[in-house]
């Protein structure tokens, strides 16, 4: 009989051990599940406009900046320039440039000044060396210098950006 009592006591411990494991899992899983369901419900309701007052949305649309104007591009003719070099081998720069301007009227106002712009570019580019144009930093400096020079040449008008369509250093 002592053996029968031992078996019953082991079974009771086993039965008590299982509910304890289940209750621990329940305390972990239940809050996580409630948090996920509550967050999903809140997100869904706010997306449908049921929560979060529509007044804020109207304020955002009223104070929103106007849509950006489309940029206009003016293409310059292809340029090939002999770069400055102390070596016997000549280095050449070939590039195609597009100018980004605010509107068509700026592009039309630049047209009479185009020979002056091309002359400024040619004179500047002929003084460059191939080493000056190496890497992205060299191309960035070239872009900034050309932008500064073109804005001086077409002063009442303004060019926003210079875009390289093609640039080859050989």
Secondary structure as GFF3:
##gff-version 3
##sequence-region A 1 170
A	DSSP	alpha_helix	2	48	.	.	.	ID=ss1
A	DSSP	alpha_helix	54	62	.	.	.	ID=ss2
A	DSSP	beta_strand	72	75	.	.	.	ID=ss3
A	DSSP	beta_strand	79	83	.	.	.	ID=ss4
A	DSSP	beta_strand	91	101	.	.	.	ID=ss5
A	DSSP	alpha_helix	104	110	.	.	.	ID=ss6
A	DSSP	three_ten_helix	111	113	.	.	.	ID=ss7
A	DSSP	alpha_helix	114	126	.	.	.	ID=ss8
A	DSSP	three_ten_helix	130	133	.	.	.	ID=ss9
A	DSSP	alpha_helix	135	153	.	.	.	ID=ss10
A	DSSP	beta_strand	159	169	.	.	.	ID=ss11
###
